[in-house]
Structure formats: structure tokens, C-alpha cells
Amino acid sequence: MDHFLNPLAHALSALLQPLLLLAAAPLLVAWIRRVKARLQNRRGAPLLQPYRDLRKLFAKEAVVARTASPLFRAAPYLVFAATLVAAGTLPLLSLRLPSTAVADAIALIGLLGLARFLLVLAGLDAGTPFGGMGASREMLVSTFAEPALLLVVFTLAMTAHSTNLASMVQTTLNAGLVLRPSYLFALAALLLVAIAECGRIPVDNPATHLELTMIHEGMLLEYSGRHLALMEWAAQLKLALFAALIVDLFLPWGIAAGFAPGALARAALALALKLGVLGALLALAETVLAKMRLFRVPGFLNLAFLLALLGLLSHVILEAAT
């Protein structure tokens, strides 16, 4: 009996991890909004407000433009599914999962790129000027963000000798608290890329509805009802995914090595604390910074690319020296 229960427990844990991140994603967004409100001397919305918004949108009818193709209707489901599968590659609570063998960083970037490609096509499909403008801006951001993200992955992969995310996390755990210049540069680059990929200030403002400044929101103007709910939930999941990726790769202490209930509970608590601190830092940064002009975004992401390149070169130089 135990022979069958053990693989079953492994499979269930592999499914529960992305679902846990999916359930916690709106809470992370609510936490960031609450901290920003407190920093601005405002009361702020309740922590459950994003869940209420999603429930309200799922209850509404989805209105589709007459000029929209079937791709416009299918895009929310495909974007949501691709983002959820990408979240399934992350070792959130345990390093011993059936999915760790295929938890490749390149596959993660590919799934996020697929979700972005479908989102851009959906923004163009309705034929509205603001959707097209948001889609073109999204592709501008991705053109500069993806090379920097790949360089970050290559820097960490050269240390772990693998692009597997679990192997990268295990390498950091085995090394302990070691100051690596390559990791510091990679962390700074990944933070900048995450801000751009998730549409946060100073690259984009998720709270704005000014048509001339929107990027992500511009592609969603024609969506409503459950379609809009899926798009919004996918964007929240993407933010939580990048936050979990940062703490997994650079601050993995607390993650469980097995499936003991106590270890999993401690791993969940450690993950919640790390995500809470990271969300508070993001809220502080968005409070003191202003949104930059669109034409300055390439320079912002070029800085991320330069930092990632410095991390890669520093790793090569230190390896050659030793």
C-alpha cells in the first residue's frame, strides 16, 4: 500500500504547489497595495479585495467585440494555462518533486514568452488603437527584458552546471552564505527584469487607466467578465511567480528537502515571510519612484542586461582565477 501512496503523495504535492501560488497571488497583490496605502497615509483596501474583484468578474457576462476572432476568446484561457504551467516548474516548498526533472529555467522563460505572445495577439485582434499601442509597447519591453533574463539564468546555470531550477536552488543551499559577485549582479538584474515583466513602477503603472501611458492594461481594454478575470489573475500569478523565483534562487533557505509535514509547514511559513518582505520592498520602491517615460524603458532594461553580463563575466573570471 505504501508503494502506491508514496508516488501519489509526490504527484499531489507537485500539483498543489502551483495551485498554492495561484491562490496566494491575489493576496500578494493586496499586501503590496496595503503597504503602499500605509506609506501614503491612506487606509487602503482590505486584503481580500482582489478575491472579491475576481469573484465579481467571474459572475459577469463576457462581452466580445464583433470583429474579434476565436483567438480573442481563447487567449485568456491559454494565457492563464501557460502562466500556471510556468508556476508549476518552481520548487516552492520542496526540492523532491516529480516535476523537478522537467523544471528547467529555459522552459520557464519559454512558457512566459508564450503567454506574452498570446496576450499581444489578443490585444491586436480586436483592432482597437489602444490595444495595438499596448501590444507594441509590450513587445518593446520583452525585446530588452528576455535577453537580460536569459543571461541571469546562464550565470546561475554555470555555477550549478545545470539549467534545472531545483539544481540551482540545491547549489545555493550547499554553498551556504557565500558572497558571490556574480550572484549579486544577477540578483540586481533579475529585480529590474521582474519589475518590467510584471508591469510595475517605474516601467508601467498597474493602477492607471490613462490610455497614453498604459502597457499591460491597454491590451485588456476590450475584455470583460470571466475573460478579464482570467487575464487579471494570470498577471497576479506572474508577479507571484517572479517573486517566488527571486527568493528561490537567491534566498532558498527554509525550503524542504523532503515531504515531512513539519518541514513543509516551515517551508510554507518561510516562503510567506520572504514574499511578504519582498512585496513590502516593492511597495516602498513604487512609493518613492515615479513612472518613467516609455523611451527611457530600453535604457532601464539595458542596465539590467549590463548587470547580468557583469555577473556572467565575473563568474568566468573567478573560475579562471581559481
N, C-alpha and C positions, 0 to 999 in steps of 0.2 A: 504493500500500500504506500509506504514511504517513497518507493521508487517512482510512483506516479505523482505523488503530491509535491515532491521537490521541483520537478520541471514545471508543474502547474503553478507553484508559487513564484518561480522565476518569471514565467510568462506574464502572470498577473502584475507583478511588480514592474515589469517593463512597460505594461500598458498604463499602469496607474501613475507613473512618473510624469509623462506628458499631460495627462489629464489633471494632475495636481497643479502643474504650472498653468494650464489653461484656466483652472478655477481660481487661481491666485492672481492672474494677470490683471483683472479689473481692480482688485484690492491694492495692487502696487500703484496703479494709476491714481486711485483715490488717495493713497498715502502721499504721493507727490503733490497732488492738489492741496491736500490739507496742510502740509508743511509750507507750501508757497503762500497759502492764505494766512497762516500764522505769522510768517515773516513779513507780510504786507499789512499786518494788524487787521485782518479780516477773520471772520468766524469760519468760513469755509463750509462746503457741503459735507453731509455725512459720509462715512467711509463706505456705506453700502449704496451710494448714489449710482455708481456705474452699473451695478447689477440691476437696479431699478430701471435705468435707461435702456439696458439691453432687453429686459422683460417687456418694457413698453413697445420697443421697436419690433420685437418678435410677434407681438399681438396685433400690430398694424398690417394693413394690406400693402403689398409691394406694387407700386405703380411703375410701369415700364413705358418708355417713350415708343412711339410708333415706329420710329426709324431705327430702333435698336435691333440687333441681330440676336440669335440664340447665344452667342458668346457673351453678350452683356448679362443675360440671365444666369449663365453657368459660371461666370467669373467669380462671384462671391463664394460659391461652394468650393471651387478649385483653389482659390487663394487661401481660404481658411484651411483646407485639407493640406496644402503644401506647407503652410506655416506650422500646422500641428505635427506633421511628419518630421519637419526640421527640429521641432522641440523634442521629439522622441529620440533624437540622436544624442541628446545631452545626458551625461551621467549626473543626475541631480542629487540623489540620496545614496546610491551605492555604485561601486565600480564593478560589481559582479552581476551583470545582466546579460540576457541573451542578445540584446541589441548592441552590446559594446563591440562585437566583432564587426559590425557594419556602421558603427558610429564614427564615420570619417568626416574630418573637418571640410574637405573638399566637397563632399556630398551635402553637408550643411549649407555651404555657400551656394551650391547649385540649386538647392531647394528654395532658398531665399531669393535667388535670382529668378527662378521660375515664377514664384509668387509675384515678384515685381513686374515681370514681363506680362503676366495676365492682368495685373492691375492697370498697367499702362494701356494695354489693348482695350480694356473696358472703358477707360477714360476717353479714348479716341473713338470708340464705337458709336456713342450717342451723337457725335457730330457737333457738340456744343463748343463754343470758343474757349470757355474756361476749362473744360475737360481736356481739350487739346493742349492748352497752355500748361496745366498741371502735369500732363503726361510728358511734355517736352522737358520741363524742369526736373521731373523725377529721373529721366534718363540722363540729364546733365549731372545730377548728383551721383547716380550709380556709375557713370563713366569714371569718375575720380575716386569713388569710395571702394569699389571692388578690388582694384589693384593694391590699394593700401591694406585691405583686409587679407588678401592672399599673401602679402609679404609678412604680415603678422603671423599667419599660420605657418609659413615656411620657416620663420625664425624659431618658433616653438617646436616645429617638427624636426629641425636639425638638432635640437637638444634631446628630444625624446626618440629620435631615429624612427619616427612613425608619424603619420598624419591622423592616427586614431586618437580621438579625444580622451578616451579612458587612459591610454598610454601617456598622453601629455600630463594628465592630472596625476597619475601614479609617479611620473618622473619628478614633478614638483614636490609631491609628498615625500619621496625618498631623499631628495636633496635637503629638505628641511628649510630653515630660514637662512637662505644664502642670497646675498645681494648680487644679482646678475645685471650688469648694464644693459644687456640685450633684452631682458625681461622688462626693465623699466621703460626703455624706448618702445617696446611692443605694447605695454600697457597704456602708455600715453597715446599711441597711435590708435589702439582699439577703442579707447574712450572717445576720441574725436570721430572715428568712423561710426560708432554706435549712436552718437548724437545726430549725425547726418542721416543714417539709415532709418532711424526712428522718427525723424521729423521733429526734433526738439530744438529749442532756442540754443544757439543763435542762428541755426540754419533755417528752421521753419518754426512757426508758432502753431501748436495744435489747437489753441483756443481761439484763433482768429477766424473770421468769416469775411475778411476783406479780399475781394476777388483778385486784386492785383498783386497780393503778397502770398497767396496760397500755393502750396505744392501738393501735399497729400490730399487735403480737403477739396481741392479743385477737381480731382478725379472722382470724387464721391458725390458731387452735387446732384447728379441725376438718379441716385439710389435712394430708396426709401424702404420702410418696413423691414422684413427679415433680411433682405439683401444688404441694407445698410448696417443692420445689427451684426451680420457675419463679417463685413468689412471692418467695422469698428473693433470687434472682438479680435480679429486677426491682427490689427495694428497694436492692440494692447498686448496680445501674446508675443508679438515680435519684440516689443520693448522689454517684457519679462525675459524673453529668450536671450537677448543681448546682455541683460543684467546678470542672468544666471551663467552665461558663457564667461563673463569677466571674472566673477567670483570663483568659478570652477577652475579656470586656467591659472589664475594668479593668486587666489586665496582659497585653496581647496581644503584647508584643514577643517575637520569636522565631518567630512563625507565618510560614509560607512564603507567598510571593506567586504561586508557580507550581508546577511539578511536577518540578523538578530533584531527582534522588535525594539530592544533598548537602543541599539546602535542606529536604527532607522529613525527613531524618535529624536535622538540627539542630532542626527544629520538634518532632520527637518527643522529643528529649532535653530541650528547654526545657519542654515540656508535662509530662514526667515529674518534672522538678525542681520546677516550680511546684505540681503536685499533691501532691508529697511534702512540701513546706513547709506547704501549706495543711492537709494531713492531720495533720502534727505539731502545728500550732497548735490544730486541733480537739481532738486528744488532750489537749493541755495544758489547754484550757478545760474539758473534761469531767472532768479530774482535780481541778481546784480548785473546780468548781461542783457543787452538789447539785441533784437534781431538784426542781423547784418543784411546788407543789400545782396541781391541774388548774384551780382557779378563778383562779389567777394567770396562766394562759396567755393569756387575752384581753388583759390588761394588757401582757404581753410583746410580743404582736403589734400592739397599738395603738401601742407605741413604734416598731415597725418602720414602721407606717403614717405616724406623725408624721415620722419621719426622711425617708421617701420624699416626703412632702408638702413638707417643708422644702427638699429637693433640687429639686423641681419649681418651687417659688416662687423659690428663689434663682436658678435659671436664667432665669426670666421677668424677675426684677428686673434681673439683669445684662444681659440682652438689651435691656431697655428703656433702661438707662443708657448703653449703647453705641450 
